[in-house]
């Protein structure tokens, strides 16, 4: 696994939080697991604009940080499910606040993107 050359700053809470949930799809994955376990293929369908490789990497990182857990069913055919952990559930209010902020900021973001296209 990749080893970072710069030591991780454990003094900054924002850096810790961004290490855990920073990533384009991590918050969306957590939000979609709050209502129940999902197979990787279900998550890939939910985020069809993301490559399966990226989703799998972010699932692996969320699992490594203890926000989700992976359960492998040893039956025929074998399958895997991801579910949210208790630590992961503590992120849901934060993610919901971020979502509300994003909804309020949407009109401004549209303006910004339109200005960028004009240039």
C-alpha positions in Angstrom: 0.0 0.0 0.0 1.1 3.6 -0.7 3.1 5.1 2.2 2.9 8.9 2.6 6.3 10.7 2.7 4.9 13.6 4.9 3.8 12.6 8.4 0.1 12.9 8.9 -0.9 15.9 11.1 -3.0 14.5 14.0 -3.2 17.9 15.6 -5.7 19.3 13.1 -9.2 18.0 13.4 -10.2 19.2 9.9 -7.3 17.2 8.4 -8.4 14.1 10.2 -12.0 14.6 9.1 -10.9 15.2 5.5 -8.7 12.1 5.5 -11.7 10.0 6.5 -14.5 11.6 4.3 -12.5 13.6 1.8 -13.0 12.1 -1.6 -15.6 12.7 -4.3 -17.8 9.7 -3.4 -17.1 8.9 0.2 -19.9 11.1 1.7 -22.3 9.8 -0.9 -21.4 6.2 -0.1 -22.0 6.7 3.6 -25.3 8.5 3.0 -26.5 5.6 0.8 -25.5 3.0 3.4 -27.4 4.7 6.2 -30.6 2.8 5.2 -29.0 -0.6 4.9 -26.3 -2.8 3.5 -25.5 -2.7 -0.2 -23.5 -4.9 -2.5 -20.7 -3.3 -4.5 -22.6 -3.6 -7.7 -25.5 -1.6 -6.2 -23.1 1.2 -5.2 -21.5 1.1 -8.7 -25.0 1.6 -10.2 -25.8 4.5 -7.9 -22.7 6.3 -9.0 -22.5 5.3 -12.6 -20.5 8.4 -13.5 -17.7 7.1 -11.3 -15.4 4.3 -12.4 -15.7 1.1 -10.4 -12.0 1.4 -9.6 -12.6 4.7 -7.8 -15.6 3.5 -5.9 -13.7 0.3 -4.8 -10.8 2.4 -3.7 -13.0 4.7 -1.6 -14.8 1.7 -0.1 -11.5 0.3 0.9 -10.4 3.6 2.5 -13.8 3.9 4.4 -13.4 0.4 5.6 -9.8 1.0 6.7 -10.9 4.0 8.7 -13.7 1.9 10.3 -16.6 3.9 8.8 -18.0 0.9 6.9 -17.6 -2.8 7.2 -17.4 -5.5 4.6 -19.2 -8.8 5.0 -18.3 -11.7 2.7 -21.0 -14.3 2.4 -19.5 -17.7 1.9 -22.4 -19.2 0.0 -23.1 -20.0 -3.7 -22.8 -17.7 -5.4 -20.5 -15.8 -3.0 -21.2 -12.2 -2.5 -20.1 -9.1 -0.5 -22.1 -6.4 1.3 -21.0 -3.1 2.8 -22.7 -1.6 5.8 -22.2 1.5 7.9 -20.6 1.1 11.4 -21.5 3.1 14.5 -18.5 5.4 13.9 -19.8 5.9 10.3 -23.2 6.8 11.6 -21.7 9.7 13.5 -20.9 11.3 10.1 -24.5 11.3 8.9 -25.5 14.6 10.6 -22.3 16.2 9.2 -23.0 14.9 5.7 -26.6 16.1 5.9 -25.4 19.6 6.9 -23.0 19.6 3.9 -25.8 18.5 1.6 -28.1 21.4 2.9 -25.3 23.9 2.4 -24.7 22.6 -1.1 -28.4 22.9 -1.9 -28.4 26.5 -0.7 -25.2 27.3 -2.7 -26.5 25.6 -5.9 -27.7 28.9 -7.5 -24.4 30.6 -6.9 -22.5 27.5 -8.2 -24.6 27.6 -11.4 -23.6 31.3 -11.9 -20.0 30.4 -11.4 -20.1 27.6 -13.9 -21.9 29.7 -16.4 -19.3 32.5 -16.1 -16.5 29.9 -16.6 -18.1 28.7 -19.8 -18.3 32.2 -21.1 -14.6 32.7 -20.8 
